[in-house]
Amino acid sequence: MKLTAGELFNAYVAAQALSKEKLPLKGAYWLNRILRKLEPEYLAVSTQRNALIKKHGEEKDGNFQVTGAGMAAFIDDIEQVFSIEIEVDCPTVKLDLLGDTEIDGGLLVPLDKFIEE
């Protein structure tokens, strides 16, 4: 499956949030498999993102934040990183395996490529 680094990053974050929901056993299993397949690439993208936050941000109370003048340069750089295409060998999960759990639609949008009807 071909994804941009941005799609992969957002899908991993959404899958992490969804994994905290009470899901049927099979749905939770397949979601966990997706997370394990995406994790190495997510960590690489996240490391790049964090480096850019440090590069363009300011430290406040031990945390770096991008604000003001650094924001435009950060956005330019992160868009370059997030546009990189990545090939991942990742399973999909059937929608019905996620059960009747009330899932925030915002979580499903980034996971669209990983969910079958």
Wavefront OBJ file of the C-alpha trace (Angstrom):
o trace
v 0.000 0.000 0.000
v 1.389 3.385 -0.984
v 0.819 6.284 1.434
v 2.248 9.717 1.950
v 4.123 10.232 5.188
v 1.315 12.578 6.264
v -1.368 9.966 5.607
v 0.653 7.387 7.525
v 1.236 9.763 10.453
v -2.452 10.687 10.712
v -3.596 7.070 10.292
v -1.300 5.890 13.076
v -2.519 8.599 15.453
v -6.156 7.764 14.626
v -5.563 4.013 15.003
v -3.920 4.615 18.392
v -6.964 6.578 19.545
v -9.348 3.967 18.149
v -7.424 1.171 19.858
v -8.415 2.683 23.216
v -12.105 2.155 22.414
v -13.894 -1.007 23.448
v -13.867 -3.043 20.224
v -14.835 -6.619 19.416
v -11.919 -9.033 19.745
v -11.368 -9.542 15.998
v -11.546 -5.827 15.265
v -9.063 -5.054 18.042
v -6.743 -7.778 16.728
v -6.691 -6.394 13.176
v -6.333 -2.814 14.382
v -3.342 -3.897 16.461
v -1.791 -5.559 13.401
v -2.205 -2.319 11.451
v -0.530 -0.370 14.247
v 2.423 -2.762 14.376
v 2.945 -2.496 10.608
v 2.747 1.315 10.599
v 4.802 1.910 13.735
v 8.359 1.832 12.264
v 7.486 4.365 9.570
v 5.438 6.446 12.016
v 8.457 6.668 14.332
v 10.673 7.822 11.439
v 8.172 10.502 10.388
v 7.578 11.531 13.996
v 11.327 11.914 14.571
v 11.555 14.221 11.538
v 8.522 16.186 12.732
v 9.990 16.597 16.217
v 13.310 17.773 14.752
v 11.445 20.401 12.731
v 9.530 21.527 15.821
v 12.853 22.020 17.630
v 14.359 23.754 14.595
v 11.524 26.241 14.120
v 10.131 26.433 17.642
v 10.983 27.877 20.982
v 11.429 26.023 24.245
v 8.943 26.772 26.998
v 8.956 24.775 30.216
v 10.946 21.957 28.625
v 8.638 21.663 25.605
v 9.151 23.060 22.136
v 6.341 24.957 20.439
v 6.210 26.518 17.011
v 4.613 29.940 17.073
v 4.764 33.237 15.252
v 7.680 33.745 12.908
v 8.737 30.081 12.850
v 5.321 28.787 11.812
v 5.592 29.534 8.069
v 8.992 27.841 7.776
v 7.772 24.883 9.854
v 4.717 24.430 7.623
v 6.888 24.532 4.489
v 9.259 21.908 5.906
v 6.596 19.612 7.361
v 4.663 19.666 4.081
v 7.807 18.419 2.328
v 8.200 15.597 4.851
v 4.493 14.706 4.818
v 4.459 14.531 0.998
v 7.074 11.743 0.858
v 5.559 8.517 -0.499
v 6.031 5.401 1.595
v 5.238 1.809 0.691
v 3.884 -0.247 3.590
v 2.803 -3.877 3.684
v -0.233 -3.391 5.863
v -3.460 -5.340 6.373
v -6.917 -3.835 6.277
v -9.819 -4.458 8.643
v -13.411 -5.095 7.687
v -15.744 -2.411 8.977
v -18.123 -4.947 10.538
v -15.257 -6.290 12.711
v -15.195 -2.947 14.495
v -18.681 -3.733 15.766
v -21.371 -1.311 16.751
v -18.984 0.806 18.783
v -19.755 4.498 18.545
v -16.655 5.753 16.788
v -15.898 9.412 16.199
v -16.068 9.913 12.428
v -12.913 12.010 12.647
v -11.003 8.860 13.560
v -12.281 6.962 10.547
v -11.279 9.517 7.906
v -7.496 8.996 8.311
v -8.091 5.219 8.431
v -10.111 5.084 5.209
v -7.429 3.157 3.293
v -7.271 0.546 6.058
v -10.984 -0.198 6.389
v -12.973 -2.434 4.020
v -16.745 -2.386 3.782
l 1 2 3 4 5 6 7 8 9 10 11 12 13 14 15 16 17 18 19 20 21 22 23 24 25 26 27 28 29 30 31 32 33 34 35 36 37 38 39 40 41 42 43 44 45 46 47 48 49 50 51 52 53 54 55 56 57 58 59 60 61 62 63 64 65 66 67 68 69 70 71 72 73 74 75 76 77 78 79 80 81 82 83 84 85 86 87 88 89 90 91 92 93 94 95 96 97 98 99 100 101 102 103 104 105 106 107 108 109 110 111 112 113 114 115 116 117
